[in-house]
Amino acid sequence: IAFGILEQSESALSSVYFSYDPDYEKMSLGHLGALSEILYAKSIGLEYYYLGYWVEENKYMRYKSRYTPHQLYDWKEQTWKLADNSSKG
């Protein structure tokens, strides 16, 4: 009812794509998928887990801001910065 596509590097696991049958939306399969991927990354000794691209205005991606602590890439300064979640939902 769900599947994910991952990319692995030497130190990180990146969630490239995750999809599920909308008939099971109330089961929070996206969250279950992310938690499973985090556990998998830890089990094989990876240092980082990336939820993939985040578009703040996209309501379907809002859940990504709830995983804390997390960092966002600052494209202008080309550095990772700790996110301020005080106003995120």
N, C-alpha and C positions, 0 to 999 in steps of 0.2 A: 504493500500500500504506500510505500515511500522508498526513495533512493537518494543517495548523495554521491557526488563526484568530488574527489579530493586530490590535492597535489601535495607531494611531500618533498621537502628539501632536507639538507643535513640537520637543520635545527628547528624546523617548523612544519606544521601541517596546515594547509589552507583549504577551507571549504569553498570550492569553486561553484558548486550548484547543488541545491537540495530541492526536491519536489515531492509532493504527496497527493494522494487522491483527495479532492475537496470534500468528499462524503465523510471523511474522517477529521475534518478541520477542528472539531471540538476536543480532539485528543492531544492537541498541542504537539504534533509530530515534529514541527520545526525545532521546538525547544528540546525535545527528546533527541533529535538528530544532532544538534549542537552539543548537548551534554555527552552523548555517546562518542562524538568525535574528540571532545576534550579528554575524556577518559582514555581513548585510544592513543592520543598523542602522548599523554603522561605514561601510559603503559610501555611505550617503546622508547621512552627517554627523551622526547623532544622538548625543547625549551619554550616554544611559542605555538600558539594556535591563532589562526586568522579566520574571522567570520566572513571574509571576502569584502567586496565593495559595499559601501553604505551610502545611500542617498537620503539625506535627512528628510526631504519633502515626501518621500515615498512611504506611505503608511504601512506597506507590507514589509518594510525593512526596519521599522521602528523598534522591533524587538531586539535588534542588535545593540542598541544603546543601553539596554538593561543589564548586559553582562559587564560586571565591574570587578576590579578596576580594568579599564581598557585604554588603549592609546589610539589616536588618530594621526594619520600622516598629514603633515602640513606641506602641501605641494609648493608653496611659495618659498619656504625656508628649507625644504627637502630634509625634514627631520620628523621623528616621531615625538608626539607630545601627549602627556597624560590628559585624558578627557575630563572635563568638568561636567558631572552628571547632575548637578543641583537643579537644573531646569528641564531635564529630559524625562519623557514618560514612557 
